Amino acid sequence: MDDEELHRFIARAREAGFTNHRDYHAAFVFGEAELERRDRHDLLRIKGELGKQGSNLNQLTHAVNAGRLTVMSADDMRIIHATLAAVEQASAEIRVLLA
């Protein structure tokens, strides 16, 4: 999600009466808010982008594990794995919203 998309999501959260966009996101996850057609479209785009980012992170990790990238530190690997987990978690939450 780029900065513009985040700002639009925050604006929609405020329009829906939420002071915190994370609460707005949680309301979707727990079925306490409805998705408008536009929201669904945006979530599908975000889900697609998250899939691309997850794929890129997987490729990076495989390249490091295969020895094709040798300049990565243990801390770099920790960050890559944590980021991949965050992307997978966000994708899972969006799948729930779209179901």
N, CA, C and O atoms as a printed pandas DataFrame, in Angstrom:
     atom_number atom_name residue_name chain_id  residue_number  x_coord  y_coord  z_coord
0              1         N          MET        A               1    0.849   -1.155    0.000
1              2        CA          MET        A               1    0.000    0.000    0.000
2              3         C          MET        A               1    0.905    1.231    0.000
3              4         O          MET        A               1    1.809    1.347    0.828
4              5         N          ASP        A               2    0.657    2.136   -0.925
5              6        CA          ASP        A               2    1.474    3.345   -0.940
6              7         C          ASP        A               2    0.845    4.404   -0.030
7              8         O          ASP        A               2   -0.239    4.203    0.519
8              9         N          ASP        A               3    1.533    5.520    0.120
9             10        CA          ASP        A               3    1.072    6.574    1.031
10            11         C          ASP        A               3   -0.294    7.113    0.634
11            12         O          ASP        A               3   -1.129    7.374    1.500
12            13         N          GLU        A               4   -0.535    7.285   -0.665
13            14        CA          GLU        A               4   -1.817    7.816   -1.125
14            15         C          GLU        A               4   -2.962    6.870   -0.763
15            16         O          GLU        A               4   -4.014    7.313   -0.301
16            17         N          GLU        A               5   -2.758    5.575   -0.969
17            18        CA          GLU        A               5   -3.790    4.594   -0.629
18            19         C          GLU        A               5   -4.049    4.579    0.875
19            20         O          GLU        A               5   -5.198    4.482    1.309
20            21         N          LEU        A               6   -2.993    4.674    1.663
21            22        CA          LEU        A               6   -3.164    4.720    3.109
22            23         C          LEU        A               6   -3.956    5.953    3.517
23            24         O          LEU        A               6   -4.848    5.860    4.361
24            25         N          HIS        A               7   -3.649    7.099    2.937
25            26        CA          HIS        A               7   -4.369    8.330    3.271
26            27         C          HIS        A               7   -5.846    8.224    2.894
27            28         O          HIS        A               7   -6.710    8.704    3.628
28            29         N          ARG        A               8   -6.140    7.595    1.747
29            30        CA          ARG        A               8   -7.548    7.407    1.355
30            31         C          ARG        A               8   -8.254    6.468    2.328
31            32         O          ARG        A               8   -9.411    6.693    2.684
32            33         N          PHE        A               9   -7.557    5.417    2.759
33            34        CA          PHE        A               9   -8.156    4.486    3.712
34            35         C          PHE        A               9   -8.427    5.185    5.043
35            36         O          PHE        A               9   -9.482    4.987    5.645
36            37         N          ILE        A              10   -7.490    5.991    5.498
37            38        CA          ILE        A              10   -7.666    6.742    6.748
38            39         C          ILE        A              10   -8.847    7.701    6.616
39            40         O          ILE        A              10   -9.630    7.852    7.553
40            41         N          ALA        A              11   -8.979    8.349    5.453
41            42        CA          ALA        A              11  -10.106    9.258    5.228
42            43         C          ALA        A              11  -11.429    8.499    5.274
43            44         O          ALA        A              11  -12.402    8.985    5.850
44            45         N          ARG        A              12  -11.472    7.306    4.668
45            46        CA          ARG        A              12  -12.707    6.499    4.710
46            47         C          ARG        A              12  -13.028    6.075    6.131
47            48         O          ARG        A              12  -14.193    6.029    6.526
48            49         N          ALA        A              13  -11.985    5.765    6.901
49            50        CA          ALA        A              13  -12.206    5.386    8.302
50            51         C          ALA        A              13  -12.854    6.542    9.059
51            52         O          ALA        A              13  -13.797    6.343    9.826
52            53         N          ARG        A              14  -12.349    7.730    8.839
53            54        CA          ARG        A              14  -12.924    8.914    9.514
54            55         C          ARG        A              14  -14.361    9.152    9.069
55            56         O          ARG        A              14  -15.227    9.468    9.885
56            57         N          GLU        A              15  -14.611    8.998    7.763
57            58        CA          GLU        A              15  -15.976    9.165    7.242
58            59         C          GLU        A              15  -16.930    8.152    7.859
59            60         O          GLU        A              15  -18.113    8.433    8.049
60            61         N          ALA        A              16  -16.409    6.983    8.165
61            62        CA          ALA        A              16  -17.236    5.930    8.771
62            63         C          ALA        A              16  -17.365    6.106   10.281
63            64         O          ALA        A              16  -18.032    5.310   10.941
64            65         N          GLY        A              17  -16.729    7.149   10.836
65            66        CA          GLY        A              17  -16.867    7.436   12.258
66            67         C          GLY        A              17  -15.776    6.860   13.138
67            68         O          GLY        A              17  -15.904    6.874   14.362
68            69         N          PHE        A              18  -14.715    6.357   12.548
69            70        CA          PHE        A              18  -13.616    5.786   13.317
70            71         C          PHE        A              18  -12.510    6.835   13.467
71            72         O          PHE        A              18  -12.169    7.526   12.506
72            73         N          THR        A              19  -11.962    6.947   14.656
73            74        CA          THR        A              19  -10.863    7.888   14.864
74            75         C          THR        A              19   -9.513    7.235   14.568
75            76         O          THR        A              19   -8.512    7.930   14.391
76            77         N          ASN        A              20   -9.483    5.917   14.516
77            78        CA          ASN        A              20   -8.249    5.185   14.265
78            79         C          ASN        A              20   -8.488    4.227   13.102
79            80         O          ASN        A              20   -9.388    3.390   13.170
80            81         N          HIS        A              21   -7.698    4.339   12.041
81            82        CA          HIS        A              21   -7.909    3.482   10.872
82            83         C          HIS        A              21   -7.689    2.004   11.186
83            84         O          HIS        A              21   -8.242    1.143   10.502
84            85         N          ARG        A              22   -6.888    1.696   12.211
85            86        CA          ARG        A              22   -6.694    0.290   12.593
86            87         C          ARG        A              22   -7.984   -0.286   13.191
87            88         O          ARG        A              22   -8.298   -1.459   12.992
88            89         N          ASP        A              23   -8.720    0.548   13.921
89            90        CA          ASP        A              23  -10.019    0.108   14.446
90            91         C          ASP        A              23  -10.995   -0.153   13.307
91            92         O          ASP        A              23  -11.785   -1.096   13.354
92            93         N          TYR        A              24  -10.930    0.689   12.289
93            94        CA          TYR        A              24  -11.779    0.522   11.105
94            95         C          TYR        A              24  -11.450   -0.807   10.423
95            96         O          TYR        A              24  -12.350   -1.551   10.032
96            97         N          HIS        A              25  -10.164   -1.098   10.285
97            98        CA          HIS        A              25   -9.727   -2.360    9.684
98            99         C          HIS        A              25  -10.216   -3.546   10.524
99           100         O          HIS        A              25  -10.717   -4.531    9.981
100          101         N          ALA        A              26  -10.070   -3.448   11.829
101          102        CA          ALA        A              26  -10.520   -4.522   12.722
102          103         C          ALA        A              26  -12.028   -4.722   12.612
103          104         O          ALA        A              26  -12.511   -5.852   12.680
104          105         N          ALA        A              27  -12.776   -3.625   12.442
105          106        CA          ALA        A              27  -14.233   -3.741   12.308
106          107         C          ALA        A              27  -14.589   -4.572   11.080
107          108         O          ALA        A              27  -15.553   -5.337   11.117
108          109         N          PHE        A              28  -13.834   -4.438    9.999
109          110        CA          PHE        A              28  -14.055   -5.278    8.828
110          111         C          PHE        A              28  -13.781   -6.733    9.151
111          112         O          PHE        A              28  -14.566   -7.613    8.797
112          113         N          VAL        A              29  -12.670   -6.987    9.823
113          114        CA          VAL        A              29  -12.274   -8.358   10.132
114          115         C          VAL        A              29  -13.338   -9.053   10.970
115          116         O          VAL        A              29  -13.630  -10.230   10.757
116          117         N          PHE        A              30  -13.917   -8.328   11.919
117          118        CA          PHE        A              30  -14.901   -8.924   12.823
118          119         C          PHE        A              30  -16.340   -8.736   12.353
119          120         O          PHE        A              30  -17.280   -9.032   13.090
120          121         N          GLY        A              31  -16.514   -8.242   11.126
121          122        CA          GLY        A              31  -17.855   -8.124   10.559
122          123         C          GLY        A              31  -18.675   -6.992   11.131
123          124         O          GLY        A              31  -19.904   -7.015   11.053
124          125         N          GLU        A              32  -18.019   -6.008   11.703
125          126        CA          GLU        A              32  -18.738   -4.888   12.311
126          127         C          GLU        A              32  -18.865   -3.697   11.372
127          128         O          GLU        A              32  -19.446   -2.677   11.742
128          129         N          ALA        A              33  -18.330   -3.813   10.171
129          130        CA          ALA        A              33  -18.428   -2.755    9.166
130          131         C          ALA        A              33  -18.655   -3.419    7.816
131          132         O          ALA        A              33  -18.163   -4.519    7.562
132          133         N          GLU        A              34  -19.384   -2.759    6.977
133          134        CA          GLU        A              34  -19.683   -3.288    5.653
134          135         C          GLU        A              34  -18.734   -2.684    4.625
135          136         O          GLU        A              34  -18.307   -1.536    4.749
136          137         N          LEU        A              35  -18.420   -3.461    3.631
137          138        CA          LEU        A              35  -17.586   -2.971    2.544
138          139         C          LEU        A              35  -18.463   -2.420    1.435
139          140         O          LEU        A              35  -19.399   -3.083    0.988
140          141         N          GLU        A              36  -18.167   -1.227    0.999
141          142        CA          GLU        A              36  -18.827   -0.697   -0.177
142          143         C          GLU        A              36  -18.121   -1.275   -1.395
143          144         O          GLU        A              36  -17.016   -1.806   -1.289
144          145         N          ARG        A              37  -18.759   -1.168   -2.537
145          146        CA          ARG        A              37  -18.190   -1.706   -3.767
146          147         C          ARG        A              37  -16.793   -1.143   -4.026
147          148         O          ARG        A              37  -15.889   -1.875   -4.430
148          149         N          ARG        A              38  -16.622    0.151   -3.795
149          150        CA          ARG        A              38  -15.316    0.788   -4.006
150          151         C          ARG        A              38  -14.281    0.212   -3.034
151          152         O          ARG        A              38  -13.139   -0.045   -3.416
152          153         N          ASP        A              39  -14.687    0.011   -1.781
153          154        CA          ASP        A              39  -13.774   -0.566   -0.796
154          155         C          ASP        A              39  -13.325   -1.951   -1.240
155          156         O          ASP        A              39  -12.149   -2.296   -1.127
156          157         N          ARG        A              40  -14.262   -2.739   -1.741
157          158        CA          ARG        A              40  -13.935   -4.087   -2.194
158          159         C          ARG        A              40  -12.916   -4.036   -3.339
159          160         O          ARG        A              40  -11.955   -4.805   -3.369
160          161         N          HIS        A              41  -13.147   -3.122   -4.269
161          162        CA          HIS        A              41  -12.219   -2.950   -5.392
162          163         C          HIS        A              41  -10.824   -2.590   -4.877
163          164         O          HIS        A              41   -9.827   -3.158   -5.323
164          165         N          ASP        A              42  -10.762   -1.649   -3.943
165          166        CA          ASP        A              42   -9.473   -1.242   -3.383
166          167         C          ASP        A              42   -8.790   -2.400   -2.669
167          168         O          ASP        A              42   -7.579   -2.585   -2.795
168          169         N          LEU        A              43   -9.569   -3.184   -1.915
169          170        CA          LEU        A              43   -8.982   -4.319   -1.210
170          171         C          LEU        A              43   -8.435   -5.357   -2.182
171          172         O          LEU        A              43   -7.389   -5.956   -1.933
172          173         N          LEU        A              44   -9.132   -5.567   -3.276
173          174        CA          LEU        A              44   -8.634   -6.512   -4.277
174          175         C          LEU        A              44   -7.311   -6.021   -4.876
175          176         O          LEU        A              44   -6.401   -6.819   -5.100
176          177         N          ARG        A              45   -7.201   -4.726   -5.134
177          178        CA          ARG        A              45   -5.955   -4.160   -5.641
178          179         C          ARG        A              45   -4.840   -4.301   -4.614
179          180         O          ARG        A              45   -3.717   -4.675   -4.954
180          181         N          ILE        A              46   -5.151   -4.001   -3.359
181          182        CA          ILE        A              46   -4.151   -4.100   -2.292
182          183         C          ILE        A              46   -3.710   -5.547   -2.128
183          184         O          ILE        A              46   -2.523   -5.830   -1.968
184          185         N          LYS        A              47   -4.676   -6.461   -2.169
185          186        CA          LYS        A              47   -4.347   -7.887   -2.040
186          187         C          LYS        A              47   -3.408   -8.319   -3.167
187          188         O          LYS        A              47   -2.457   -9.064   -2.931
188          189         N          GLY        A              48   -3.670   -7.858   -4.374
189          190        CA          GLY        A              48   -2.797   -8.181   -5.497
190          191         C          GLY        A              48   -1.391   -7.629   -5.293
191          192         O          GLY        A              48   -0.404   -8.310   -5.571
192          193         N          GLU        A              49   -1.306   -6.403   -4.812
193          194        CA          GLU        A              49    0.001   -5.792   -4.561
194          195         C          GLU        A              49    0.737   -6.529   -3.438
195          196         O          GLU        A              49    1.946   -6.742   -3.524
196          197         N          LEU        A              50    0.020   -6.912   -2.400
197          198        CA          LEU        A              50    0.650   -7.670   -1.316
198          199         C          LEU        A              50    1.197   -9.004   -1.834
199          200         O          LEU        A              50    2.259   -9.458   -1.408
200          201         N          GLY        A              51    0.460   -9.620   -2.754
201          202        CA          GLY        A              51    0.934  -10.864   -3.351
202          203         C          GLY        A              51    2.241  -10.663   -4.097
203          204         O          GLY        A              51    3.148  -11.491   -4.013
204          205         N          LYS        A              52    2.332   -9.551   -4.833
205          206        CA          LYS        A              52    3.572   -9.246   -5.555
206          207         C          LYS        A              52    4.731   -9.016   -4.576
207          208         O          LYS        A              52    5.839   -9.511   -4.782
208          209         N          GLN        A              53    4.457   -8.262   -3.517
209          210        CA          GLN        A              53    5.504   -7.979   -2.536
210          211         C          GLN        A              53    5.951   -9.261   -1.835
211          212         O          GLN        A              53    7.142   -9.474   -1.611
212          213         N          GLY        A              54    4.982  -10.112   -1.493
213          214        CA          GLY        A              54    5.323  -11.387   -0.866
214          215         C          GLY        A              54    6.175  -12.247   -1.778
215          216         O          GLY        A              54    7.115  -12.902   -1.327
216          217         N          SER        A              55    5.846  -12.245   -3.061
217          218        CA          SER        A              55    6.634  -13.004   -4.032
218          219         C          SER        A              55    8.059  -12.464   -4.117
219          220         O          SER        A              55    9.021  -13.231   -4.153
220          221         N          ASN        A              56    8.184  -11.140   -4.147
221          222        CA          ASN        A              56    9.521  -10.534   -4.182
222          223         C          ASN        A              56   10.326  -10.906   -2.940
223          224         O          ASN        A              56   11.510  -11.228   -3.037
224          225         N          LEU        A              57    9.690  -10.861   -1.787
225          226        CA          LEU        A              57   10.380  -11.215   -0.545
226          227         C          LEU        A              57   10.791  -12.682   -0.550
227          228         O          LEU        A              57   11.886  -13.022   -0.101
228          229         N          ASN        A              58    9.925  -13.550   -1.052
229          230        CA          ASN        A              58   10.269  -14.973   -1.157
230          231         C          ASN        A              58   11.475  -15.182   -2.069
231          232         O          ASN        A              58   12.370  -15.963   -1.748
232          233         N          GLN        A              59   11.498  -14.486   -3.201
233          234        CA          GLN        A              59   12.624  -14.603   -4.133
234          235         C          GLN        A              59   13.922  -14.145   -3.471
235          236         O          GLN        A              59   14.971  -14.768   -3.639
236          237         N          LEU        A              60   13.838  -13.057   -2.725
237          238        CA          LEU        A              60   15.012  -12.553   -2.003
238          239         C          LEU        A              60   15.509  -13.593   -1.006
239          240         O          LEU        A              60   16.703  -13.889   -0.946
240          241         N          THR        A              61   14.595  -14.137   -0.235
241          242        CA          THR        A              61   14.953  -15.128    0.781
242          243         C          THR        A              61   15.576  -16.359    0.140
243          244         O          THR        A              61   16.585  -16.871    0.624
244          245         N          HIS        A              62   14.976  -16.838   -0.950
245          246        CA          HIS        A              62   15.528  -18.013   -1.630
246          247         C          HIS        A              62   16.923  -17.728   -2.190
247          248         O          HIS        A              62   17.806  -18.584   -2.136
248          249         N          ALA        A              63   17.118  -16.518   -2.729
249          250        CA          ALA        A              63   18.436  -16.165   -3.269
250          251         C          ALA        A              63   19.480  -16.157   -2.157
251          252         O          ALA        A              63   20.603  -16.619   -2.357
252          253         N          VAL        A              64   19.119  -15.639   -0.999
253          254        CA          VAL        A              64   20.059  -15.618    0.130
254          255         C          VAL        A              64   20.345  -17.046    0.581
255          256         O          VAL        A              64   21.504  -17.419    0.762
256          257         N          ASN        A              65   19.297  -17.846    0.761
257          258        CA          ASN        A              65   19.470  -19.222    1.223
258          259         C          ASN        A              65   20.270  -20.068    0.232
259          260         O          ASN        A              65   20.973  -20.995    0.632
260          261         N          ALA        A              66   20.162  -19.749   -1.058
261          262        CA          ALA        A              66   20.891  -20.503   -2.079
262          263         C          ALA        A              66   22.321  -19.991   -2.256
263          264         O          ALA        A              66   23.089  -20.563   -3.029
264          265         N          GLY        A              67   22.684  -18.926   -1.551
265          266        CA          GLY        A              67   24.033  -18.399   -1.628
266          267         C          GLY        A              67   24.268  -17.443   -2.779
267          268         O          GLY        A              67   25.407  -17.047   -3.029
268          269         N          ARG        A              68   23.197  -17.057   -3.496
269          270        CA          ARG        A              68   23.367  -16.118   -4.615
270          271         C          ARG        A              68   23.510  -14.684   -4.115
271          272         O          ARG        A              68   24.046  -13.836   -4.829
272          273         N          LEU        A              69   23.045  -14.402   -2.915
273          274        CA          LEU        A              69   23.243  -13.098   -2.267
274          275         C          LEU        A              69   24.039  -13.360   -1.002
275          276         O          LEU        A              69   23.594  -14.093   -0.119
276          277         N          THR        A              70   25.192  -12.771   -0.919
277          278        CA          THR        A              70   26.050  -13.059    0.226
278          279         C          THR        A              70   26.288  -11.853    1.119
279          280         O          THR        A              70   27.012  -11.957    2.109
280          281         N          VAL        A              71   25.703  -10.726    0.797
281          282        CA          VAL        A              71   25.950   -9.514    1.572
282          283         C          VAL        A              71   24.850   -9.251    2.607
283          284         O          VAL        A              71   24.817   -8.178    3.209
284          285         N          MET        A              72   23.968  -10.199    2.816
285          286        CA          MET        A              72   22.870  -10.033    3.774
286          287         C          MET        A              72   23.343  -10.454    5.167
287          288         O          MET        A              72   23.945  -11.514    5.338
288          289         N          SER        A              73   23.065   -9.619    6.139
289          290        CA          SER        A              73   23.410   -9.963    7.521
290          291         C          SER        A              73   22.269  -10.768    8.143
291          292         O          SER        A              73   21.187  -10.877    7.567
292          293         N          ALA        A              74   22.522  -11.320    9.307
293          294        CA          ALA        A              74   21.476  -12.043   10.032
294          295         C          ALA        A              74   20.321  -11.101   10.357
295          296         O          ALA        A              74   19.160  -11.509   10.329
296          297         N          ASP        A              75   20.634   -9.844   10.662
297          298        CA          ASP        A              75   19.593   -8.855   10.947
298          299         C          ASP        A              75   18.759   -8.569    9.697
299          300         O          ASP        A              75   17.540   -8.418    9.783
300          301         N          ASP        A              76   19.421   -8.494    8.527
301          302        CA          ASP        A              76   18.700   -8.307    7.269
302          303         C          ASP        A              76   17.728   -9.461    7.049
303          304         O          ASP        A              76   16.579   -9.248    6.663
304          305         N          MET        A              77   18.192  -10.677    7.294
305          306        CA          MET        A              77   17.333  -11.854    7.119
306          307         C          MET        A              77   16.155  -11.825    8.087
307          308         O          MET        A              77   15.034  -12.176    7.719
308          309         N          ARG        A              78   16.411  -11.408    9.321
309          310        CA          ARG        A              78   15.332  -11.309   10.300
310          311         C          ARG        A              78   14.272  -10.325    9.816
311          312         O          ARG        A              78   13.074  -10.582    9.939
312          313         N          ILE        A              79   14.715   -9.208    9.271
313          314        CA          ILE        A              79   13.786   -8.194    8.773
314          315         C          ILE        A              79   12.996   -8.723    7.576
315          316         O          ILE        A              79   11.789   -8.498    7.477
316          317         N          ILE        A              80   13.670   -9.419    6.676
317          318        CA          ILE        A              80   12.983   -9.993    5.513
318          319         C          ILE        A              80   11.920  -10.982    5.969
319          320         O          ILE        A              80   10.787  -10.937    5.489
320          321         N          HIS        A              81   12.272  -11.871    6.887
321          322        CA          HIS        A              81   11.305  -12.864    7.369
322          323         C          HIS        A              81   10.142  -12.200    8.107
323          324         O          HIS        A              81    8.995  -12.616    7.946
324          325         N          ALA        A              82   10.420  -11.183    8.907
325          326        CA          ALA        A              82    9.359  -10.473    9.625
326          327         C          ALA        A              82    8.445   -9.743    8.649
327          328         O          ALA        A              82    7.227   -9.716    8.826
328          329         N          THR        A              83    9.041   -9.154    7.623
329          330        CA          THR        A              83    8.245   -8.449    6.614
330          331         C          THR        A              83    7.379   -9.424    5.833
331          332         O          THR        A              83    6.210   -9.143    5.568
332          333         N          LEU        A              84    7.936  -10.551    5.469
333          334        CA          LEU        A              84    7.156  -11.573    4.762
334          335         C          LEU        A              84    5.990  -12.040    5.622
335          336         O          LEU        A              84    4.879  -12.210    5.119
336          337         N          ALA        A              85    6.228  -12.248    6.901
337          338        CA          ALA        A              85    5.142  -12.656    7.803
338          339         C          ALA        A              85    4.063  -11.572    7.877
339          340         O          ALA        A              85    2.873  -11.886    7.910
340          341         N          ALA        A              86    4.470  -10.307    7.903
341          342        CA          ALA        A              86    3.499   -9.204    7.957
342          343         C          ALA        A              86    2.678   -9.136    6.669
343          344         O          ALA        A              86    1.470   -8.906    6.709
344          345         N          VAL        A              87    3.335   -9.336    5.538
345          346        CA          VAL        A              87    2.620   -9.336    4.253
346          347         C          VAL        A              87    1.618  -10.487    4.215
347          348         O          VAL        A              87    0.478  -10.308    3.788
348          349         N          GLU        A              88    2.044  -11.666    4.661
349          350        CA          GLU        A              88    1.144  -12.823    4.674
350          351         C          GLU        A              88   -0.033  -12.590    5.615
351          352         O          GLU        A              88   -1.159  -12.966    5.289
352          353         N          GLN        A              89    0.203  -11.979    6.776
353          354        CA          GLN        A              89   -0.869  -11.689    7.732
354          355         C          GLN        A              89   -1.861  -10.682    7.149
355          356         O          GLN        A              89   -3.074  -10.860    7.268
356          357         N          ALA        A              90   -1.351   -9.637    6.527
357          358        CA          ALA        A              90   -2.222   -8.627    5.927
358          359         C          ALA        A              90   -3.053   -9.254    4.795
359          360         O          ALA        A              90   -4.241   -8.964    4.656
360          361         N          SER        A              91   -2.426  -10.099    4.006
361          362        CA          SER        A              91   -3.150  -10.778    2.925
362          363         C          SER        A              91   -4.258  -11.661    3.481
363          364         O          SER        A              91   -5.359  -11.698    2.933
364          365         N          ALA        A              92   -3.971  -12.370    4.561
365          366        CA          ALA        A              92   -4.968  -13.235    5.185
366          367         C          ALA        A              92   -6.139  -12.408    5.712
367          368         O          ALA        A              92   -7.293  -12.809    5.562
368          369         N          GLU        A              93   -5.857  -11.267    6.322
369          370        CA          GLU        A              93   -6.920  -10.417    6.847
370          371         C          GLU        A              93   -7.778   -9.869    5.699
371          372         O          GLU        A              93   -8.999   -9.778    5.828
372          373         N          ILE        A              94   -7.154   -9.513    4.601
373          374        CA          ILE        A              94   -7.914   -9.010    3.463
374          375         C          ILE        A              94   -8.778  -10.115    2.865
375          376         O          ILE        A              94   -9.915   -9.864    2.466
376          377         N          ARG        A              95   -8.243  -11.347    2.799
377          378        CA          ARG        A              95   -9.054  -12.468    2.311
378          379         C          ARG        A              95  -10.305  -12.638    3.150
379          380         O          ARG        A              95  -11.376  -12.918    2.611
380          381         N          VAL        A              96  -10.189  -12.473    4.457
381          382        CA          VAL        A              96  -11.344  -12.575    5.346
382          383         C          VAL        A              96  -12.355  -11.475    5.011
383          384         O          VAL        A              96  -13.559  -11.726    4.953
384          385         N          LEU        A              97  -11.866  -10.281    4.796
385          386        CA          LEU        A              97  -12.746   -9.160    4.461
386          387         C          LEU        A              97  -13.494   -9.375    3.160
387          388         O          LEU        A              97  -14.645   -8.963    3.018
388          389         N          LEU        A              98  -12.839  -10.018    2.220
389          390        CA          LEU        A              98  -13.438  -10.217    0.898
390          391         C          LEU        A              98  -14.353  -11.437    0.837
391          392         O          LEU        A              98  -15.100  -11.606   -0.127
392          393         N          ALA        A              99  -14.297  -12.273    1.844
393          394        CA          ALA        A              99  -15.111  -13.507    1.833
394          395         C          ALA        A              99  -16.585  -13.207    2.023
395          396         O          ALA        A              99  -17.405  -14.124    2.039
